[in-house]
Amino acid sequence: MKKVYLALLAVILNTFLFSCTQDDVADTETMFHTVATEGDDGNPPPPPPPPPPPPGE
């Protein structure tokens, strides 16, 4: 029963912590700016050609 009370107390304290913030969505999204890497901003480059077969085969 003690664990139930501790879990309930943790949930209640977290609601007080997050209910007082007045952050705008635009402010939050500026923190998580995604930068495109290779392949994300267009067609990815084709794979390299296979190596030539060894001589004698």
PyMOL Python script that loads the backbone (N, CA, C, O; Angstrom):
from pymol import cmd

cmd.read_pdbstr("""\
ATOM      1  N   MET A   1       0.831  -1.189   0.000  1.00  0.00           N
ATOM      2  CA  MET A   1       0.000   0.000   0.000  1.00  0.00           C
ATOM      3  C   MET A   1       0.875   1.252   0.000  1.00  0.00           C
ATOM      4  O   MET A   1       0.503   2.288  -0.551  1.00  0.00           O
ATOM      5  N   LYS A   2       2.040   1.135   0.626  1.00  0.00           N
ATOM      6  CA  LYS A   2       2.943   2.279   0.685  1.00  0.00           C
ATOM      7  C   LYS A   2       3.421   2.657  -0.715  1.00  0.00           C
ATOM      8  O   LYS A   2       3.590   3.839  -1.016  1.00  0.00           O
ATOM      9  N   LYS A   3       3.639   1.657  -1.573  1.00  0.00           N
ATOM     10  CA  LYS A   3       4.081   1.924  -2.943  1.00  0.00           C
ATOM     11  C   LYS A   3       2.992   2.637  -3.740  1.00  0.00           C
ATOM     12  O   LYS A   3       3.289   3.477  -4.590  1.00  0.00           O
ATOM     13  N   VAL A   4       1.739   2.305  -3.466  1.00  0.00           N
ATOM     14  CA  VAL A   4       0.629   2.966  -4.157  1.00  0.00           C
ATOM     15  C   VAL A   4       0.592   4.438  -3.776  1.00  0.00           C
ATOM     16  O   VAL A   4       0.396   5.294  -4.638  1.00  0.00           O
ATOM     17  N   TYR A   5       0.777   4.740  -2.508  1.00  0.00           N
ATOM     18  CA  TYR A   5       0.785   6.135  -2.061  1.00  0.00           C
ATOM     19  C   TYR A   5       1.958   6.901  -2.667  1.00  0.00           C
ATOM     20  O   TYR A   5       1.807   8.057  -3.063  1.00  0.00           O
ATOM     21  N   LEU A   6       3.114   6.267  -2.739  1.00  0.00           N
ATOM     22  CA  LEU A   6       4.273   6.938  -3.329  1.00  0.00           C
ATOM     23  C   LEU A   6       4.068   7.196  -4.823  1.00  0.00           C
ATOM     24  O   LEU A   6       4.437   8.258  -5.325  1.00  0.00           O
ATOM     25  N   ALA A   7       3.488   6.244  -5.523  1.00  0.00           N
ATOM     26  CA  ALA A   7       3.224   6.433  -6.952  1.00  0.00           C
ATOM     27  C   ALA A   7       2.193   7.534  -7.164  1.00  0.00           C
ATOM     28  O   ALA A   7       2.349   8.358  -8.065  1.00  0.00           O
ATOM     29  N   LEU A   8       1.157   7.559  -6.361  1.00  0.00           N
ATOM     30  CA  LEU A   8       0.134   8.598  -6.462  1.00  0.00           C
ATOM     31  C   LEU A   8       0.713   9.965  -6.134  1.00  0.00           C
ATOM     32  O   LEU A   8       0.377  10.948  -6.795  1.00  0.00           O
ATOM     33  N   LEU A   9       1.559  10.046  -5.148  1.00  0.00           N
ATOM     34  CA  LEU A   9       2.210  11.300  -4.790  1.00  0.00           C
ATOM     35  C   LEU A   9       3.105  11.789  -5.925  1.00  0.00           C
ATOM     36  O   LEU A   9       3.141  12.985  -6.215  1.00  0.00           O
ATOM     37  N   ALA A  10       3.818  10.883  -6.562  1.00  0.00           N
ATOM     38  CA  ALA A  10       4.680  11.265  -7.685  1.00  0.00           C
ATOM     39  C   ALA A  10       3.854  11.813  -8.844  1.00  0.00           C
ATOM     40  O   ALA A  10       4.251  12.795  -9.471  1.00  0.00           O
ATOM     41  N   VAL A  11       2.723  11.201  -9.135  1.00  0.00           N
ATOM     42  CA  VAL A  11       1.857  11.682 -10.219  1.00  0.00           C
ATOM     43  C   VAL A  11       1.296  13.060  -9.888  1.00  0.00           C
ATOM     44  O   VAL A  11       1.264  13.939 -10.750  1.00  0.00           O
ATOM     45  N   ILE A  12       0.860  13.255  -8.665  1.00  0.00           N
ATOM     46  CA  ILE A  12       0.289  14.547  -8.263  1.00  0.00           C
ATOM     47  C   ILE A  12       1.345  15.644  -8.315  1.00  0.00           C
ATOM     48  O   ILE A  12       1.064  16.744  -8.791  1.00  0.00           O
ATOM     49  N   LEU A  13       2.543  15.366  -7.839  1.00  0.00           N
ATOM     50  CA  LEU A  13       3.600  16.379  -7.876  1.00  0.00           C
ATOM     51  C   LEU A  13       4.008  16.711  -9.309  1.00  0.00           C
ATOM     52  O   LEU A  13       4.332  17.861  -9.605  1.00  0.00           O
ATOM     53  N   ASN A  14       3.995  15.728 -10.196  1.00  0.00           N
ATOM     54  CA  ASN A  14       4.317  15.998 -11.596  1.00  0.00           C
ATOM     55  C   ASN A  14       3.255  16.860 -12.264  1.00  0.00           C
ATOM     56  O   ASN A  14       3.586  17.681 -13.119  1.00  0.00           O
ATOM     57  N   THR A  15       1.994  16.695 -11.900  1.00  0.00           N
ATOM     58  CA  THR A  15       0.959  17.538 -12.501  1.00  0.00           C
ATOM     59  C   THR A  15       1.126  18.980 -12.060  1.00  0.00           C
ATOM     60  O   THR A  15       0.871  19.893 -12.846  1.00  0.00           O
ATOM     61  N   PHE A  16       1.546  19.208 -10.834  1.00  0.00           N
ATOM     62  CA  PHE A  16       1.796  20.583 -10.391  1.00  0.00           C
ATOM     63  C   PHE A  16       3.004  21.175 -11.108  1.00  0.00           C
ATOM     64  O   PHE A  16       3.027  22.367 -11.414  1.00  0.00           O
ATOM     65  N   LEU A  17       3.984  20.359 -11.371  1.00  0.00           N
ATOM     66  CA  LEU A  17       5.190  20.837 -12.037  1.00  0.00           C
ATOM     67  C   LEU A  17       4.894  21.273 -13.465  1.00  0.00           C
ATOM     68  O   LEU A  17       5.395  22.308 -13.906  1.00  0.00           O
ATOM     69  N   PHE A  18       4.101  20.514 -14.189  1.00  0.00           N
ATOM     70  CA  PHE A  18       3.847  20.817 -15.595  1.00  0.00           C
ATOM     71  C   PHE A  18       2.642  21.722 -15.808  1.00  0.00           C
ATOM     72  O   PHE A  18       2.517  22.299 -16.888  1.00  0.00           O
ATOM     73  N   SER A  19       1.768  21.872 -14.854  1.00  0.00           N
ATOM     74  CA  SER A  19       0.579  22.687 -15.063  1.00  0.00           C
ATOM     75  C   SER A  19       0.878  24.177 -14.980  1.00  0.00           C
ATOM     76  O   SER A  19       0.054  24.984 -15.411  1.00  0.00           O
ATOM     77  N   CYS A  20       2.011  24.562 -14.449  1.00  0.00           N
ATOM     78  CA  CYS A  20       2.319  25.981 -14.289  1.00  0.00           C
ATOM     79  C   CYS A  20       3.095  26.564 -15.465  1.00  0.00           C
ATOM     80  O   CYS A  20       3.341  27.770 -15.487  1.00  0.00           O
ATOM     81  N   THR A  21       3.481  25.764 -16.427  1.00  0.00           N
ATOM     82  CA  THR A  21       4.255  26.285 -17.550  1.00  0.00           C
ATOM     83  C   THR A  21       3.326  26.859 -18.600  1.00  0.00           C
ATOM     84  O   THR A  21       2.268  26.292 -18.874  1.00  0.00           O
ATOM     85  N   GLN A  22       3.716  27.986 -19.194  1.00  0.00           N
ATOM     86  CA  GLN A  22       2.929  28.641 -20.231  1.00  0.00           C
ATOM     87  C   GLN A  22       3.736  28.722 -21.518  1.00  0.00           C
ATOM     88  O   GLN A  22       3.719  29.757 -22.185  1.00  0.00           O
ATOM     89  N   ASP A  23       4.440  27.662 -21.884  1.00  0.00           N
ATOM     90  CA  ASP A  23       5.262  27.667 -23.084  1.00  0.00           C
ATOM     91  C   ASP A  23       4.392  27.647 -24.330  1.00  0.00           C
ATOM     92  O   ASP A  23       3.373  26.959 -24.389  1.00  0.00           O
ATOM     93  N   ASP A  24       4.814  28.411 -25.315  1.00  0.00           N
ATOM     94  CA  ASP A  24       4.141  28.417 -26.600  1.00  0.00           C
ATOM     95  C   ASP A  24       4.659  27.246 -27.429  1.00  0.00           C
ATOM     96  O   ASP A  24       5.801  26.820 -27.259  1.00  0.00           O
ATOM     97  N   VAL A  25       3.835  26.734 -28.311  1.00  0.00           N
ATOM     98  CA  VAL A  25       4.243  25.601 -29.139  1.00  0.00           C
ATOM     99  C   VAL A  25       5.410  26.002 -30.040  1.00  0.00           C
ATOM    100  O   VAL A  25       6.318  25.202 -30.263  1.00  0.00           O
ATOM    101  N   ALA A  26       5.396  27.227 -30.557  1.00  0.00           N
ATOM    102  CA  ALA A  26       6.485  27.681 -31.423  1.00  0.00           C
ATOM    103  C   ALA A  26       7.799  27.745 -30.649  1.00  0.00           C
ATOM    104  O   ALA A  26       8.854  27.432 -31.202  1.00  0.00           O
ATOM    105  N   ASP A  27       7.751  28.143 -29.390  1.00  0.00           N
ATOM    106  CA  ASP A  27       8.969  28.177 -28.577  1.00  0.00           C
ATOM    107  C   ASP A  27       9.503  26.769 -28.341  1.00  0.00           C
ATOM    108  O   ASP A  27      10.715  26.550 -28.355  1.00  0.00           O
ATOM    109  N   THR A  28       8.612  25.832 -28.129  1.00  0.00           N
ATOM    110  CA  THR A  28       9.025  24.456 -27.889  1.00  0.00           C
ATOM    111  C   THR A  28       9.632  23.844 -29.149  1.00  0.00           C
ATOM    112  O   THR A  28      10.618  23.113 -29.065  1.00  0.00           O
ATOM    113  N   GLU A  29       9.053  24.134 -30.316  1.00  0.00           N
ATOM    114  CA  GLU A  29       9.557  23.541 -31.553  1.00  0.00           C
ATOM    115  C   GLU A  29      10.903  24.112 -31.960  1.00  0.00           C
ATOM    116  O   GLU A  29      11.644  23.449 -32.686  1.00  0.00           O
ATOM    117  N   THR A  30      11.250  25.314 -31.520  1.00  0.00           N
ATOM    118  CA  THR A  30      12.559  25.862 -31.863  1.00  0.00           C
ATOM    119  C   THR A  30      13.673  25.114 -31.138  1.00  0.00           C
ATOM    120  O   THR A  30      14.812  25.112 -31.603  1.00  0.00           O
ATOM    121  N   MET A  31      13.368  24.485 -30.016  1.00  0.00           N
ATOM    122  CA  MET A  31      14.378  23.716 -29.300  1.00  0.00           C
ATOM    123  C   MET A  31      14.730  22.436 -30.051  1.00  0.00           C
ATOM    124  O   MET A  31      15.844  21.929 -29.924  1.00  0.00           O
ATOM    125  N   PHE A  32      13.788  21.915 -30.828  1.00  0.00           N
ATOM    126  CA  PHE A  32      13.980  20.645 -31.516  1.00  0.00           C
ATOM    127  C   PHE A  32      14.071  20.862 -33.021  1.00  0.00           C
ATOM    128  O   PHE A  32      13.305  20.269 -33.780  1.00  0.00           O
ATOM    129  N   HIS A  33      14.997  21.704 -33.457  1.00  0.00           N
ATOM    130  CA  HIS A  33      15.177  21.994 -34.878  1.00  0.00           C
ATOM    131  C   HIS A  33      15.888  20.820 -35.544  1.00  0.00           C
ATOM    132  O   HIS A  33      16.992  20.449 -35.146  1.00  0.00           O
ATOM    133  N   THR A  34      15.250  20.236 -36.559  1.00  0.00           N
ATOM    134  CA  THR A  34      15.805  19.080 -37.248  1.00  0.00           C
ATOM    135  C   THR A  34      16.569  19.541 -38.477  1.00  0.00           C
ATOM    136  O   THR A  34      16.057  20.321 -39.280  1.00  0.00           O
ATOM    137  N   VAL A  35      17.780  19.063 -38.620  1.00  0.00           N
ATOM    138  CA  VAL A  35      18.617  19.399 -39.763  1.00  0.00           C
ATOM    139  C   VAL A  35      18.643  18.190 -40.697  1.00  0.00           C
ATOM    140  O   VAL A  35      18.918  17.069 -40.270  1.00  0.00           O
ATOM    141  N   ALA A  36      18.355  18.431 -41.974  1.00  0.00           N
ATOM    142  CA  ALA A  36      18.339  17.340 -42.948  1.00  0.00           C
ATOM    143  C   ALA A  36      19.754  16.859 -43.215  1.00  0.00           C
ATOM    144  O   ALA A  36      20.686  17.658 -43.312  1.00  0.00           O
ATOM    145  N   THR A  37      19.903  15.561 -43.332  1.00  0.00           N
ATOM    146  CA  THR A  37      21.199  14.975 -43.658  1.00  0.00           C
ATOM    147  C   THR A  37      21.120  14.333 -45.033  1.00  0.00           C
ATOM    148  O   THR A  37      20.115  14.483 -45.727  1.00  0.00           O
ATOM    149  N   GLU A  38      22.142  13.634 -45.428  1.00  0.00           N
ATOM    150  CA  GLU A  38      22.202  13.042 -46.760  1.00  0.00           C
ATOM    151  C   GLU A  38      20.996  12.147 -47.011  1.00  0.00           C
ATOM    152  O   GLU A  38      20.702  11.243 -46.229  1.00  0.00           O
ATOM    153  N   GLY A  39      20.310  12.412 -48.106  1.00  0.00           N
ATOM    154  CA  GLY A  39      19.151  11.612 -48.464  1.00  0.00           C
ATOM    155  C   GLY A  39      17.841  12.165 -47.957  1.00  0.00           C
ATOM    156  O   GLY A  39      16.789  11.787 -48.473  1.00  0.00           O
ATOM    157  N   ASP A  40      17.855  13.041 -46.975  1.00  0.00           N
ATOM    158  CA  ASP A  40      16.617  13.589 -46.446  1.00  0.00           C
ATOM    159  C   ASP A  40      16.113  14.775 -47.257  1.00  0.00           C
ATOM    160  O   ASP A  40      14.924  15.088 -47.210  1.00  0.00           O
ATOM    161  N   ASP A  41      16.984  15.434 -47.993  1.00  0.00           N
ATOM    162  CA  ASP A  41      16.580  16.652 -48.688  1.00  0.00           C
ATOM    163  C   ASP A  41      16.470  16.448 -50.199  1.00  0.00           C
ATOM    164  O   ASP A  41      16.424  17.437 -50.931  1.00  0.00           O
ATOM    165  N   GLY A  42      16.427  15.267 -50.675  1.00  0.00           N
ATOM    166  CA  GLY A  42      16.304  15.002 -52.104  1.00  0.00           C
ATOM    167  C   GLY A  42      16.522  13.531 -52.382  1.00  0.00           C
ATOM    168  O   GLY A  42      16.403  12.694 -51.486  1.00  0.00           O
ATOM    169  N   ASN A  43      16.841  13.220 -53.622  1.00  0.00           N
ATOM    170  CA  ASN A  43      17.104  11.828 -53.977  1.00  0.00           C
ATOM    171  C   ASN A  43      18.470  11.408 -53.453  1.00  0.00           C
ATOM    172  O   ASN A  43      19.450  12.132 -53.632  1.00  0.00           O
ATOM    173  N   PRO A  44      18.545  10.260 -52.817  1.00  0.00           N
ATOM    174  CA  PRO A  44      19.851   9.811 -52.322  1.00  0.00           C
ATOM    175  C   PRO A  44      20.745   9.412 -53.496  1.00  0.00           C
ATOM    176  O   PRO A  44      20.243   9.028 -54.553  1.00  0.00           O
ATOM    177  N   PRO A  45      22.042   9.498 -53.321  1.00  0.00           N
ATOM    178  CA  PRO A  45      22.939   9.101 -54.412  1.00  0.00           C
ATOM    179  C   PRO A  45      22.853   7.594 -54.654  1.00  0.00           C
ATOM    180  O   PRO A  45      22.574   6.836 -53.725  1.00  0.00           O
ATOM    181  N   PRO A  46      23.090   7.152 -55.891  1.00  0.00           N
ATOM    182  CA  PRO A  46      23.013   5.710 -56.166  1.00  0.00           C
ATOM    183  C   PRO A  46      24.155   4.974 -55.472  1.00  0.00           C
ATOM    184  O   PRO A  46      25.180   5.576 -55.153  1.00  0.00           O
ATOM    185  N   PRO A  47      23.983   3.687 -55.240  1.00  0.00           N
ATOM    186  CA  PRO A  47      25.058   2.923 -54.585  1.00  0.00           C
ATOM    187  C   PRO A  47      26.258   2.808 -55.516  1.00  0.00           C
ATOM    188  O   PRO A  47      26.109   2.918 -56.733  1.00  0.00           O
ATOM    189  N   PRO A  48      27.429   2.591 -54.965  1.00  0.00           N
ATOM    190  CA  PRO A  48      28.618   2.467 -55.817  1.00  0.00           C
ATOM    191  C   PRO A  48      28.540   1.191 -56.656  1.00  0.00           C
ATOM    192  O   PRO A  48      27.867   0.233 -56.274  1.00  0.00           O
ATOM    193  N   PRO A  49      29.225   1.178 -57.795  1.00  0.00           N
ATOM    194  CA  PRO A  49      29.184  -0.031 -58.637  1.00  0.00           C
ATOM    195  C   PRO A  49      29.909  -1.182 -57.945  1.00  0.00           C
ATOM    196  O   PRO A  49      30.791  -0.957 -57.116  1.00  0.00           O
ATOM    197  N   PRO A  50      29.537  -2.408 -58.285  1.00  0.00           N
ATOM    198  CA  PRO A  50      30.206  -3.559 -57.655  1.00  0.00           C
ATOM    199  C   PRO A  50      31.657  -3.638 -58.116  1.00  0.00           C
ATOM    200  O   PRO A  50      31.994  -3.158 -59.199  1.00  0.00           O
ATOM    201  N   PRO A  51      32.502  -4.234 -57.308  1.00  0.00           N
ATOM    202  CA  PRO A  51      33.916  -4.344 -57.704  1.00  0.00           C
ATOM    203  C   PRO A  51      34.063  -5.286 -58.899  1.00  0.00           C
ATOM    204  O   PRO A  51      33.249  -6.192 -59.083  1.00  0.00           O
ATOM    205  N   PRO A  52      35.083  -5.075 -59.696  1.00  0.00           N
ATOM    206  CA  PRO A  52      35.277  -5.973 -60.851  1.00  0.00           C
ATOM    207  C   PRO A  52      35.651  -7.374 -60.371  1.00  0.00           C
ATOM    208  O   PRO A  52      36.234  -7.536 -59.299  1.00  0.00           O
ATOM    209  N   PRO A  53      35.312  -8.379 -61.168  1.00  0.00           N
ATOM    210  CA  PRO A  53      35.655  -9.750 -60.753  1.00  0.00           C
ATOM    211  C   PRO A  53      37.166  -9.944 -60.787  1.00  0.00           C
ATOM    212  O   PRO A  53      37.859  -9.320 -61.590  1.00  0.00           O
ATOM    213  N   PRO A  54      37.670 -10.799 -59.923  1.00  0.00           N
ATOM    214  CA  PRO A  54      39.117 -11.039 -59.914  1.00  0.00           C
ATOM    215  C   PRO A  54      39.555 -11.715 -61.223  1.00  0.00           C
ATOM    216  O   PRO A  54      38.774 -12.441 -61.837  1.00  0.00           O
ATOM    217  N   PRO A  55      40.785 -11.479 -61.641  1.00  0.00           N
ATOM    218  CA  PRO A  55      41.251 -12.099 -62.891  1.00  0.00           C
ATOM    219  C   PRO A  55      41.305 -13.625 -62.767  1.00  0.00           C
ATOM    220  O   PRO A  55      41.655 -14.171 -61.721  1.00  0.00           O
ATOM    221  N   GLY A  56      40.951 -14.286 -63.858  1.00  0.00           N
ATOM    222  CA  GLY A  56      41.005 -15.744 -63.878  1.00  0.00           C
ATOM    223  C   GLY A  56      39.674 -16.390 -63.584  1.00  0.00           C
ATOM    224  O   GLY A  56      39.599 -17.619 -63.603  1.00  0.00           O
ATOM    225  N   GLU A  57      38.650 -15.668 -63.321  1.00  0.00           N
ATOM    226  CA  GLU A  57      37.349 -16.294 -63.043  1.00  0.00           C
ATOM    227  C   GLU A  57      36.383 -16.059 -64.149  1.00  0.00           C
ATOM    228  O   GLU A  57      35.242 -16.516 -64.078  1.00  0.00           O
TER     229      GLU A  57
END
""", "prot")
cmd.dss("prot")
cmd.show_as("cartoon", "prot")
cmd.util.cbc("prot")
cmd.orient("prot")
